[in-house]
């Protein structure tokens, strides 16, 4: 009787303390196998690693708690059920969200618009336009521009010569008054020239140039060149007469060859 009791207790002990092996596979949310993942049995502290195909084997029993750890992935922890021992255990781990390093801006506005604009990055077209404007300020024409006039020998006879033309006299007086009231013509500085070109581009009929195939960049180059040769900023920045300016631009455009 005692022998049977001892044998029965031995069977119960073997059943209680015996353990099986769990087979599993580690993969990410895209079903890609994850190698070198750490699988820990929290009851026995046994640690194994998944192979290159994501497979692993670890000693365990039902209700054991397994933990899966992998760098840059969220930790997974679960308890084993009896069904987990019947087939390969599929374990999916998810990539941890990466924290973006804080970006510090070197530029700190001072509140002075002119100073702050100088510190901001400038686009290639803007830099080129500013360089051309700077060159235009240094430009001094050395050639005398030809004037279109009729030689006196071929001019029609002037029957009013020696007489006072009231209309011309009135126009002359009006011209003198206009000269007194108009602002004095002076050479523009860099900022004044830049402001004038900006206002000029906003005011002209750009479609007139676009219909002849000019791009926006070519139009900017044309305005810079026209300003250099016709001294538009010097003559019209204080007395902005768009009708007169466009007349001069259209005349200049007839002989202009765009740069490719």
DRENMARKE-780317 format. One line per field, with one value per residue (C-alpha): residue number from 1; x, y, z. Coordinates in steps of 0.25 Angstrom, whole numbers, plus 5000, padded with zeros to 4 digits. Example, Ala and Ser with C-alpha at 12.3 -4.5 7.8 and 13.67 -1.06 7.14 Angstrom:
! DRENMARKE-780317
pati	c(1_2) .
c1	c(5049_5055) .
c2	c(4982_4996) .
c3	c(5031_5029) .
***
This chain:
! DRENMARKE-780317
pati	c(1_2_3_4_5_6_7_8_9_10_11_12_13_14_15_16_17_18_19_20_21_22_23_24_25_26_27_28_29_30_31_32_33_34_35_36_37_38_39_40_41_42_43_44_45_46_47_48_49_50_51_52_53_54_55_56_57_58_59_60_61_62_63_64_65_66_67_68_69_70_71_72_73_74_75_76_77_78_79_80_81_82_83_84_85_86_87_88_89_90_91_92_93_94_95_96_97_98_99_100_101_102_103_104_105_106_107_108_109_110_111_112_113_114_115_116_117_118_119_120_121_122_123_124_125_126_127_128_129_130_131_132_133_134_135_136_137_138_139_140_141_142_143_144_145_146_147_148_149_150_151_152_153_154_155_156_157_158_159_160_161_162_163_164_165_166_167_168_169_170_171_172_173_174_175_176_177_178_179_180_181_182_183_184_185_186_187_188_189_190_191_192_193_194_195_196_197_198_199_200_201_202_203_204_205_206_207_208_209_210_211_212_213_214_215_216_217_218_219_220_221_222_223_224_225_226_227_228_229_230_231_232_233_234_235_236_237_238_239_240_241_242_243_244_245_246_247_248_249_250_251_252_253_254_255_256_257_258_259_260) .
c1	c(5000_5011_5018_5006_5005_5019_5018_5006_5012_5024_5015_5008_5022_5027_5014_5014_5029_5031_5031_5030_5036_5029_5032_5029_5033_5035_5031_5027_5014_5019_5021_5036_5044_5051_5064_5072_5059_5060_5050_5049_5042_5038_5036_5049_5057_5062_5066_5067_5068_5061_5069_5071_5057_5050_5049_5051_5049_5048_5045_5031_5018_5004_5002_5016_5018_5027_5033_5039_5049_5055_5062_5054_5041_5030_5032_5021_5017_5007_5003_5003_4991_4989_4986_5000_5007_5000_5005_5016_5013_5012_5017_5016_5024_5022_5033_5034_5031_5044_5046_5050_5062_5058_5062_5067_5066_5078_5071_5064_5056_5060_5047_5054_5049_5061_5071_5063_5061_5076_5078_5068_5072_5071_5066_5076_5067_5066_5081_5084_5074_5081_5094_5090_5083_5097_5104_5094_5097_5111_5108_5112_5108_5120_5113_5104_5090_5086_5074_5063_5062_5059_5070_5066_5069_5058_5048_5035_5035_5031_5021_5019_5034_5036_5021_5017_5010_5000_4998_5013_5015_5004_5010_5024_5018_5011_5025_5032_5021_5022_5037_5036_5025_5032_5042_5057_5063_5074_5082_5075_5082_5082_5069_5062_5065_5061_5048_5045_5048_5038_5027_5030_5028_5015_5010_5013_5004_5012_5003_5009_5023_5018_5010_5024_5029_5037_5038_5037_5052_5054_5044_5052_5065_5059_5054_5068_5074_5064_5066_5081_5080_5068_5071_5056_5059_5066_5055_5042_5044_5039_5029_5024_5017_5013_5008_5021_5029_5022_5023_5038_5038_5030_5040_5052_5046_5045_5061_5062_5068_5065_5076_5074) .
c2	c(5000_5010_5006_5009_5023_5026_5023_5031_5043_5041_5042_5054_5061_5058_5063_5076_5079_5074_5085_5085_5094_5104_5107_5121_5131_5146_5155_5170_5176_5174_5159_5161_5151_5158_5152_5154_5157_5153_5143_5142_5132_5141_5129_5122_5134_5126_5135_5130_5138_5137_5132_5139_5133_5139_5125_5121_5110_5111_5102_5106_5101_5106_5119_5123_5138_5141_5154_5158_5169_5175_5189_5199_5191_5191_5180_5169_5161_5149_5137_5123_5115_5100_5102_5110_5096_5090_5098_5109_5121_5134_5146_5160_5172_5186_5197_5208_5222_5230_5243_5254_5263_5277_5287_5300_5312_5320_5332_5341_5353_5366_5373_5382_5378_5383_5375_5363_5362_5363_5350_5342_5332_5338_5330_5329_5338_5349_5349_5350_5361_5369_5366_5372_5384_5386_5386_5395_5406_5405_5406_5419_5420_5424_5425_5436_5431_5435_5445_5443_5457_5462_5471_5485_5484_5474_5480_5486_5502_5508_5519_5523_5526_5540_5540_5537_5524_5525_5510_5507_5519_5513_5499_5505_5512_5499_5492_5502_5500_5485_5486_5494_5485_5471_5465_5467_5456_5449_5436_5425_5416_5401_5400_5411_5403_5390_5396_5403_5389_5382_5393_5393_5378_5379_5390_5386_5378_5365_5358_5367_5360_5346_5345_5347_5335_5342_5334_5341_5340_5346_5357_5361_5361_5370_5380_5380_5383_5394_5401_5401_5407_5416_5420_5418_5417_5431_5437_5431_5426_5439_5442_5428_5430_5416_5420_5427_5416_5405_5413_5413_5398_5394_5402_5396_5382_5383_5382_5373_5359_5350_5342_5327) .
c3	c(5000_5004_4991_4982_4990_4987_4973_4971_4978_4968_4956_4961_4964_4950_4944_4952_4950_4936_4925_4910_4899_4891_4877_4871_4860_4862_4850_4849_4844_4830_4832_4831_4840_4852_4856_4869_4877_4891_4897_4912_4921_4933_4942_4939_4934_4922_4910_4896_4883_4869_4858_4844_4840_4853_4859_4873_4883_4899_4910_4916_4922_4921_4928_4927_4923_4911_4908_4894_4894_4881_4880_4873_4874_4885_4896_4895_4907_4908_4915_4909_4907_4904_4889_4888_4889_4878_4866_4864_4872_4863_4870_4863_4869_4864_4862_4872_4868_4866_4873_4864_4870_4873_4862_4867_4858_4858_4852_4863_4858_4864_4859_4849_4836_4828_4837_4838_4822_4820_4830_4823_4812_4798_4785_4773_4764_4775_4777_4762_4761_4772_4766_4753_4760_4767_4754_4748_4758_4755_4740_4733_4718_4709_4696_4692_4688_4674_4673_4662_4655_4641_4635_4633_4618_4616_4627_4622_4622_4635_4632_4646_4648_4655_4660_4674_4675_4687_4688_4689_4699_4708_4707_4710_4722_4727_4725_4734_4744_4743_4745_4758_4763_4759_4769_4766_4758_4766_4765_4772_4782_4783_4791_4783_4770_4776_4780_4767_4759_4768_4766_4751_4750_4758_4750_4735_4726_4727_4717_4706_4708_4711_4698_4691_4698_4710_4723_4736_4738_4724_4727_4740_4732_4721_4732_4738_4725_4721_4734_4732_4718_4720_4734_4738_4753_4752_4744_4749_4763_4769_4758_4754_4741_4736_4723_4719_4725_4717_4704_4706_4710_4697_4689_4695_4694_4679_4679_4691_4689_4701_4708_4707) .
***
